[in-house]
Amino acid sequence: MPEYKYRAQDSSGKILKGRTDAADSAALQKRFHDEGLTLLEATPVVRRIALKPLKKAQLADFARQLGTLTKAGVSLIKALDIIAHDESIDTYERDVYLKLRDRIVQGIALSNAMEELDPTFPTLFIFMMRAAEQTGNLDDTAMRLAAHYTEENELEQQVKSSLTYPKILSVLIVAVVAILFGYVLPQFKELFESLPSLPLPTRILMAISEFVATKWYIIIIVVFLAVVFGKIILRLPSVRYQIDKIKTLGPWGKLTKVIYSARFARTLSSLYAGGIAIYNCIDIAKSTIGNSYIEAQFDDVLKKVAGGSSISESIRDVKGFVYKLPSSIKIGEETGMLAPMLESVANDLDFYSRQALVKLTSYIEPVMIVIMAVIVGFVIIAVIKPIYDSYSTIGAGV
């Protein structure tokens, strides 16, 4: 229930202040009257939250609980109160759900309350809730959103899981190189200085080793500045656009196209099944693709749809989608089963993207192992060669 700050007066004229929960101000007034107190002032507690987007797993769990509770006949206010007091959620989630509950008690629609908490809830979630409020199928819509964000979260987690081993290898490569250049190679410095001449690889190696051992702080500063300025540069729209374009090309382009196509199809399916106009569906779904290069092409797509063109014809020329997407949509349009077809193609593309991720990871791992082997091999050759040459010279002299 909403929380109120109150000022009340007892029969002796003493002023009482505090906070308490109540369904509304009228219920609070009645409670104080029954207790022999006079309510002088009651102000709803405004929850101030540092807003941030909810994670996909959190969105899926919230939607699932909301759909389950409302389907069982629990009122929206009570459902939000139950979800907010779930011990498994964090403090931020609890504050958000209580804020939603308080706004609904004040007569604000759920979708509008979510919009006020931007960027906590994504546009897809808000529009789906708004459509559900108009059609009265909040429970079904919430369960559909739960399935949608569960799929999104599973794919996201698989991507992170697939990249875990390559990340470990990257850290290991850096650690090995740091140890070799910072500690191991300096041990050979006196030996190499006693030799009359050194091969070029050895001279390069020792110069790098000397720099790492004595000027290591410069490397840290350069890396730090590169990370900071790299993040700033990557935020520039023009740079982000070019990087996103590159993601759809090259050997990895096939994988990313499948992922972007699946993401668009699933979002479009959820929105269309929720009863939202197809133009709005496309306009919202484009923002969930996660690629500015593809999203920029949707200005022409929306113009074509507004002009009466079919969805399949409108997105056929979008660079960054696989051919299966427009062809499957065309079948759905011709059979009058667009929503099921979109869901089906999204499931298929999700499966292919998972398989492609596994395949891509299988390529990354041996490449990184080879890189490590080349670095270590170069170091070994550069160290052994001058020693071997010196022994050969001594042997020839004998």
Protein Blocks (a to p, Z undefined) as FASTA:
>chain_A
ZZdddddddfkopacddddddfblmlmmmmmmmnopacfbdcddddddddddddfklmmm
mmmmmmmmmmnopafklmmmmmmmpckbcfklmmmmmmmmmmmmnopafklmmmmmpckb
afklmmmmmmmmmnopmmlmmmmmmmmmmmmmmmmmmmmmmmmmmmmmmmmmmmmmmmmm
mmmmmmmmmmmmmpmbdcfklmmmmmmmmmmmmmmmmmmmmmmmmmmmmmmmmmpmklmm
mmmmmmmgcjklmmmmmmmmmmmmmmmmmmmmnopafklmmmmmmmmnopaklmmmmmmm
mmmmmnopafklmmmmpghiafklmmmmmmmmmnopmmlmmmmmmmmmmmmmmmmmmmmm
mmmmmmmmmmmmmmmmmmmmmmmmmmmmmmmmmmmmZZ
